[in-house]
Amino acid sequence: MEFAGYVLTTFGVLFLFLGGLGILRMPDLYNRMQAGTKATTLGAVGTIMGVGLINPEWFFKTLIISLFILLSNPISSHALARGSYRSGIKMWQKKDIDAYKKALESQEENEEAN
């Protein structure tokens, strides 16, 4: 179990590093948030669960922490992205699809029709 813990911790640290690179390399806020959220969620959970496997007496605590991270990171990222979009932060110029704008427009049309 200890070896699996070290492997999981190593993969977690690698994902955290790649998430940091993604934050630096991506062109706009929304892409940076995606890279940061997905990679750091996997990285944090991998690292924490690896520590839980290395120290079995901590496993239950690390499991609860991991579940909290898995539940809270996507929700907080979504809230930040939605707030950023509504406050007018522009998307990358080369991105030609704005699905959220289309959804907002269709929602407004439905509200006007009712």
Buried (B, 14 or more C-beta within 10 A) or exposed (E): EEEEBEEBBEBBBBBBEBBBEBBEEBEBBBBBBBBBBBBBBBBBBBBBBBBBBBEEEBBEEBBEBBEEBEEEBEEEBEEBBEEBBEEEEEBEEEEEEEEBEEEEEEEEEEEEEE
